[in-house]
């Protein structure tokens, strides 16, 4: 069944952010306000973000087996635990393990730009109705601080008020981890 939305933007917009770990091998969360216009409803419609994709670059080095680095983007309350995409608040999650990124010897290849596509095969993105997007960075066994720079591409769409209420309830009040 096709979702009935009205696309308000023909071309994607984007919001950017950086999350830098406060110290090595810790979980550090940053919150970023979304540009969703509030109280802007027409009839039985509300404006939300349709998240399309996330471009991100990781600034860290994984040199040995057992070193890990992970990023979670999610809505709602801040947390220091990864929020998987199975959680209603989860938007995207990406983790790197040194054994996955080492090519030969100890040459790290994780300092690249990556893309996390949030669109279906039909081009529909992830609907998001929250006031903030969190970016949580965690690592283990690295001994160094890491960071992630990201750009989230989105466009505004209008949805029915009933769908809007359901989005807000699930994305803001999903389980806390």
C-alpha angles and dihedrals in degrees: 000000000000117000114241108227133147112226109221094182123052093192127044123259122203142211123203135207146163128213117195121189113245090223138348118299097003134121112252124183128195125189123214123193115235121229093232110142108235126220090011102132130147117201105313096342132102130193118240137163121263103207110213108177143332123229111197141168126204120218106201141085127240109197108161142038110271096037114120138181126188139181128198127187115197145147132243128029124013117255139172094222124086112261109216122210089250087070112087088234093052119107103168139343129192127177132185127202120194091232088059097048104038109100105179130351105335100323107142117214100180095097092089136108115262135187127217108198115210097181128107120231086265092058097254115141134209112285112228126184103171131119094229140030115210125210114199120191120193134171139174134206095358100112090210136084118252136193142194128216115200145178119201114203116209145150132209119253134177120234135177115279091240091057090046092055091050092050093050093048095049098039097045100037103034117127112303097238 
